[in-house]
């Protein structure tokens, strides 16, 4: 066989292989993972989920973890001190420039990352988020330090809560401590709504922004996972838009003003079958591969 023909066949095969590989790697929608507070894009928490998803879906999927900043050190710090809206803007700008995400993507949020991912869905409609999987996200906020009772006991915890309540809504702390932007005073609702610089805004509790509702409604599915043994998000009912009042009484999502007045469209989403609420029999953010596979993997594999 002439050399030119042999080379020609080689390049045709190579081109065909590349095309097949390209189609193969684009089989599923890409996934954006947003880590929790005090974690990074590339530590054990993020790698555990990324590695598991890659193992289950193979090279068919493009999956990346959010990095806020140029280094993992910056990412760690920014998750604790950078205002959520600033973080969301950075992620939105990166997504707009990404070829991989331009046709849509699935979002997976871990704890704080789930709340910020919802903020992204409400404020950044392009590229479109298809499904939002919230793993232990505090969508109604928190009113206690994570694992507080286990660390310092109930009495000291209550004192700490009073101190945080006193300081949480000061402008300095709202600008410089990310978790305080979703601190939800369970005793003084007015103070929370007046002082919250993030949660009360994306929940449309002060001023109604129809764009937030419209953008959230565009999701194919909003999946709210509550960890039944969660002692990090307090109250853990917050992970499914519920709460507890100052007397410790559970308020289900359906009984909240947020739902009854449909401030962000949750009622409409539930009626349309877009709202999934799952109870996971694990501790906060524990990855039970069997449970994840049975309950969530089919969503990520939708094409």
Buried (B, 14 or more C-beta within 10 A) or exposed (E): EEEEEEEEEEEEEEEEEEEEEEEEBBEBBBBBBBBBBBBBBBBEBBEBBBEBBBEBBEEBBBBBBBBBBEEBEBBBBBBBEBBBBEBBBBBBEBBEEBEBBBEBBBBBBBBBBBBBBBBBBBBBBEBBBBBBBBBBBBBBBBBBBBBBBEEEEEEEBEEBBEEBBEEBBEEEBBBBBBBBBBBBBBEEBEEBBEBBBBBBBBBBBEEEBEEBBEBBBBBBBBBBBBBEEBBBBBBBBBBBBBBBEEEEEEBEBEEBEBBEEBBBBBBBBBEEEBBBBBEBEBBBBBBEEEBBEEBBBEBBBEE
